[in-house]
Amino acid sequence: MWFCRVDGQPWPCGEARLLLVVEFRDNVSGLTIYLAGLMYEAMRDLYRLNPHDGPDPKELFARFVAWGAARRPAAEKAE
């Protein structure tokens, strides 16, 4: 179901996001690619579990990918 094993929140939870930011601190593009791959896996799993009422793609994008790009410094976004 893509919930955190530690706190039961939808993954990536707050703690997972902090750990990912630290792990990918010098590789924002790598973080985005990693998160996009996990979003795809989650989408596949969630649709398989509930094919008639699957997850909303916009919600999954916000949950998995959008927050990672939002963490880039403003100077980096302008480039």
N, C-alpha and C positions, 0 to 999 in steps of 0.2 A: 504494500500500500504506500510505500515511500514515506514512512514515518521514522523519525530518529529513534534509535534503540535506547538512547540515554534518557531523553525527556518526553518521548512520545509525540512531539510536535511534528508537523509536516517538514520533511527534509527538503532543502537545507534549513535547519533551525538556526537561531541566532548564534549559538556556540559553533556550529558547523561552518557558518559563514565567516566567523572570526578566524577559525583555524585555516580555512581555505585562503583567506586574504593574506595571512602570515605565510602560508606555504607558497603562494604565487605572487608574493609582494613585488618581485622584479619581473614578472611575466604576466601582465594583465591580459594579453592576447591568449596566452596559454590557458588562463583561468576561464576565459570566455569559451574557448574551444572545448575544454573539459566539461563545463556546465552545459553546453549545447548537446554534447554527447550523452550526458546523464539525463537531460530533458527528453531526448529521443527514447532512451531506454525506459524511462518512467511512462512516457506516452504509450509506448508499446505494451508495457505491463498493465497499465490502468485500462486501456482499451480492451485488452484480452480478458480482464476480470469483469468488465462491464461494457460489452460492445454496443448496447442500445442507448446508453446514457453516459458516454465517455467524458473525460475531462475537457474543459474548455481550453483550446490552444493558447488563447491570450493569457489566461490565468497561469498555465504551466510556464509560459515564457517569462512572465513576471516573477514567478516563484523560483525558477531555475537560472535564468540568464540575465534578466534586466538589472538586478541588483548588483551584479559583478561589474558591469560597465559603469554603473552609477558611482562606484567607489574610486574611479580614476580621478586624479587631481585635475582641476579646471584647466591648467596650462596644457596638460596632455590631451584633453578633449578637443581643444582648439586646433591642434595640429592636423 
